[in-house]
Amino acid sequence: MVKVEVISRHGCHLCEIAESVVKEVKREIDFELAISYVDEDKSLNEKYGEEVPVTLINGERHDYFKVDRDRFRNA
């Protein structure tokens, strides 16, 4: 099964939009979803803190700053 992770930040408007888009697509396409927060994980903050929201598909970076719904759906 495909694994999707959204790297997010609490209180981040773009992150909230990205999470919403990913959850919307999840209603159409089955995949495992995890949401992780850079404010809760120092290593994630060091790696992705300046780029959130970041979407990873099977561990590979797919998008950052913005999730393109069609591009994500077709990945």
PyMOL commands that place a pseudoatom at each C-alpha (Angstrom):
pseudoatom trace, name=CA, resn=MET, resi=1, chain=A, elem=C, hetatm=0, pos=[0.000, 0.000, 0.000]
pseudoatom trace, name=CA, resn=VAL, resi=2, chain=A, elem=C, hetatm=0, pos=[1.154, 3.525, -0.777]
pseudoatom trace, name=CA, resn=LYS, resi=3, chain=A, elem=C, hetatm=0, pos=[2.279, 5.525, 2.259]
pseudoatom trace, name=CA, resn=VAL, resi=4, chain=A, elem=C, hetatm=0, pos=[1.806, 9.289, 2.323]
pseudoatom trace, name=CA, resn=GLU, resi=5, chain=A, elem=C, hetatm=0, pos=[3.237, 11.543, 4.998]
pseudoatom trace, name=CA, resn=VAL, resi=6, chain=A, elem=C, hetatm=0, pos=[2.476, 15.225, 5.368]
pseudoatom trace, name=CA, resn=ILE, resi=7, chain=A, elem=C, hetatm=0, pos=[5.160, 17.146, 7.233]
pseudoatom trace, name=CA, resn=SER, resi=8, chain=A, elem=C, hetatm=0, pos=[3.320, 20.038, 8.813]
pseudoatom trace, name=CA, resn=ARG, resi=9, chain=A, elem=C, hetatm=0, pos=[3.547, 22.775, 11.448]
pseudoatom trace, name=CA, resn=HIS, resi=10, chain=A, elem=C, hetatm=0, pos=[0.906, 23.738, 13.996]
pseudoatom trace, name=CA, resn=GLY, resi=11, chain=A, elem=C, hetatm=0, pos=[-0.717, 27.074, 13.138]
pseudoatom trace, name=CA, resn=CYS, resi=12, chain=A, elem=C, hetatm=0, pos=[0.550, 27.058, 9.530]
pseudoatom trace, name=CA, resn=HIS, resi=13, chain=A, elem=C, hetatm=0, pos=[-2.196, 28.081, 7.103]
pseudoatom trace, name=CA, resn=LEU, resi=14, chain=A, elem=C, hetatm=0, pos=[-0.520, 26.470, 4.066]
pseudoatom trace, name=CA, resn=CYS, resi=15, chain=A, elem=C, hetatm=0, pos=[-0.089, 23.285, 6.109]
pseudoatom trace, name=CA, resn=GLU, resi=16, chain=A, elem=C, hetatm=0, pos=[-3.784, 23.221, 6.969]
pseudoatom trace, name=CA, resn=ILE, resi=17, chain=A, elem=C, hetatm=0, pos=[-4.636, 23.551, 3.271]
pseudoatom trace, name=CA, resn=ALA, resi=18, chain=A, elem=C, hetatm=0, pos=[-2.176, 20.775, 2.335]
pseudoatom trace, name=CA, resn=GLU, resi=19, chain=A, elem=C, hetatm=0, pos=[-3.598, 18.435, 4.975]
pseudoatom trace, name=CA, resn=SER, resi=20, chain=A, elem=C, hetatm=0, pos=[-7.110, 19.153, 3.710]
pseudoatom trace, name=CA, resn=VAL, resi=21, chain=A, elem=C, hetatm=0, pos=[-6.171, 18.447, 0.083]
pseudoatom trace, name=CA, resn=VAL, resi=22, chain=A, elem=C, hetatm=0, pos=[-4.460, 15.165, 0.985]
pseudoatom trace, name=CA, resn=LYS, resi=23, chain=A, elem=C, hetatm=0, pos=[-7.419, 14.044, 3.118]
pseudoatom trace, name=CA, resn=GLU, resi=24, chain=A, elem=C, hetatm=0, pos=[-9.799, 14.950, 0.287]
pseudoatom trace, name=CA, resn=VAL, resi=25, chain=A, elem=C, hetatm=0, pos=[-7.845, 12.802, -2.189]
pseudoatom trace, name=CA, resn=LYS, resi=26, chain=A, elem=C, hetatm=0, pos=[-7.714, 9.983, 0.397]
pseudoatom trace, name=CA, resn=ARG, resi=27, chain=A, elem=C, hetatm=0, pos=[-11.511, 9.741, 0.174]
pseudoatom trace, name=CA, resn=GLU, resi=28, chain=A, elem=C, hetatm=0, pos=[-11.066, 8.843, -3.518]
pseudoatom trace, name=CA, resn=ILE, resi=29, chain=A, elem=C, hetatm=0, pos=[-7.838, 6.816, -3.403]
pseudoatom trace, name=CA, resn=ASP, resi=30, chain=A, elem=C, hetatm=0, pos=[-6.833, 4.406, -0.637]
pseudoatom trace, name=CA, resn=PHE, resi=31, chain=A, elem=C, hetatm=0, pos=[-3.420, 5.038, 0.938]
pseudoatom trace, name=CA, resn=GLU, resi=32, chain=A, elem=C, hetatm=0, pos=[-1.871, 5.112, 4.395]
pseudoatom trace, name=CA, resn=LEU, resi=33, chain=A, elem=C, hetatm=0, pos=[-1.672, 8.643, 5.775]
pseudoatom trace, name=CA, resn=ALA, resi=34, chain=A, elem=C, hetatm=0, pos=[0.538, 10.010, 8.521]
pseudoatom trace, name=CA, resn=ILE, resi=35, chain=A, elem=C, hetatm=0, pos=[0.805, 13.639, 9.558]
pseudoatom trace, name=CA, resn=SER, resi=36, chain=A, elem=C, hetatm=0, pos=[3.969, 14.684, 11.390]
pseudoatom trace, name=CA, resn=TYR, resi=37, chain=A, elem=C, hetatm=0, pos=[4.731, 18.070, 12.887]
pseudoatom trace, name=CA, resn=VAL, resi=38, chain=A, elem=C, hetatm=0, pos=[8.112, 19.795, 12.738]
pseudoatom trace, name=CA, resn=ASP, resi=39, chain=A, elem=C, hetatm=0, pos=[7.298, 21.550, 16.024]
pseudoatom trace, name=CA, resn=GLU, resi=40, chain=A, elem=C, hetatm=0, pos=[7.282, 18.147, 17.740]
pseudoatom trace, name=CA, resn=ASP, resi=41, chain=A, elem=C, hetatm=0, pos=[10.325, 16.561, 16.077]
pseudoatom trace, name=CA, resn=LYS, resi=42, chain=A, elem=C, hetatm=0, pos=[13.719, 18.290, 16.001]
pseudoatom trace, name=CA, resn=SER, resi=43, chain=A, elem=C, hetatm=0, pos=[15.089, 16.140, 13.161]
pseudoatom trace, name=CA, resn=LEU, resi=44, chain=A, elem=C, hetatm=0, pos=[12.038, 16.846, 10.975]
pseudoatom trace, name=CA, resn=ASN, resi=45, chain=A, elem=C, hetatm=0, pos=[12.372, 20.542, 11.773]
pseudoatom trace, name=CA, resn=GLU, resi=46, chain=A, elem=C, hetatm=0, pos=[16.033, 20.534, 10.724]
pseudoatom trace, name=CA, resn=LYS, resi=47, chain=A, elem=C, hetatm=0, pos=[15.260, 18.703, 7.485]
pseudoatom trace, name=CA, resn=TYR, resi=48, chain=A, elem=C, hetatm=0, pos=[11.931, 20.250, 6.437]
pseudoatom trace, name=CA, resn=GLY, resi=49, chain=A, elem=C, hetatm=0, pos=[11.278, 23.223, 8.741]
pseudoatom trace, name=CA, resn=GLU, resi=50, chain=A, elem=C, hetatm=0, pos=[11.778, 25.859, 6.033]
pseudoatom trace, name=CA, resn=GLU, resi=51, chain=A, elem=C, hetatm=0, pos=[9.711, 23.999, 3.423]
pseudoatom trace, name=CA, resn=VAL, resi=52, chain=A, elem=C, hetatm=0, pos=[6.509, 22.959, 5.218]
pseudoatom trace, name=CA, resn=PRO, resi=53, chain=A, elem=C, hetatm=0, pos=[4.121, 21.678, 4.223]
pseudoatom trace, name=CA, resn=VAL, resi=54, chain=A, elem=C, hetatm=0, pos=[5.996, 18.800, 2.605]
pseudoatom trace, name=CA, resn=THR, resi=55, chain=A, elem=C, hetatm=0, pos=[4.345, 15.688, 1.196]
pseudoatom trace, name=CA, resn=LEU, resi=56, chain=A, elem=C, hetatm=0, pos=[6.250, 12.423, 1.009]
pseudoatom trace, name=CA, resn=ILE, resi=57, chain=A, elem=C, hetatm=0, pos=[5.035, 9.458, -1.003]
pseudoatom trace, name=CA, resn=ASN, resi=58, chain=A, elem=C, hetatm=0, pos=[6.669, 6.201, 0.049]
pseudoatom trace, name=CA, resn=GLY, resi=59, chain=A, elem=C, hetatm=0, pos=[9.400, 8.278, 1.705]
pseudoatom trace, name=CA, resn=GLU, resi=60, chain=A, elem=C, hetatm=0, pos=[10.189, 10.374, -1.382]
pseudoatom trace, name=CA, resn=ARG, resi=61, chain=A, elem=C, hetatm=0, pos=[9.522, 14.109, -1.421]
pseudoatom trace, name=CA, resn=HIS, resi=62, chain=A, elem=C, hetatm=0, pos=[6.641, 14.881, -3.753]
pseudoatom trace, name=CA, resn=ASP, resi=63, chain=A, elem=C, hetatm=0, pos=[5.643, 18.502, -3.058]
pseudoatom trace, name=CA, resn=TYR, resi=64, chain=A, elem=C, hetatm=0, pos=[6.459, 21.312, -0.685]
pseudoatom trace, name=CA, resn=PHE, resi=65, chain=A, elem=C, hetatm=0, pos=[4.901, 24.695, 0.178]
pseudoatom trace, name=CA, resn=LYS, resi=66, chain=A, elem=C, hetatm=0, pos=[1.753, 23.725, -1.729]
pseudoatom trace, name=CA, resn=VAL, resi=67, chain=A, elem=C, hetatm=0, pos=[0.050, 20.468, -2.663]
pseudoatom trace, name=CA, resn=ASP, resi=68, chain=A, elem=C, hetatm=0, pos=[-1.166, 20.426, -6.247]
pseudoatom trace, name=CA, resn=ARG, resi=69, chain=A, elem=C, hetatm=0, pos=[-4.344, 18.317, -6.016]
pseudoatom trace, name=CA, resn=ASP, resi=70, chain=A, elem=C, hetatm=0, pos=[-4.145, 16.904, -9.558]
pseudoatom trace, name=CA, resn=ARG, resi=71, chain=A, elem=C, hetatm=0, pos=[-0.406, 16.210, -9.409]
pseudoatom trace, name=CA, resn=PHE, resi=72, chain=A, elem=C, hetatm=0, pos=[-0.847, 14.493, -6.025]
pseudoatom trace, name=CA, resn=ARG, resi=73, chain=A, elem=C, hetatm=0, pos=[-3.839, 12.454, -7.201]
pseudoatom trace, name=CA, resn=ASN, resi=74, chain=A, elem=C, hetatm=0, pos=[-1.888, 11.239, -10.247]
pseudoatom trace, name=CA, resn=ALA, resi=75, chain=A, elem=C, hetatm=0, pos=[1.301, 10.341, -8.354]
for i in range(1, 75): cmd.bond("trace and resi %d" % i, "trace and resi %d" % (i + 1))
show_as sticks, trace
zoom trace
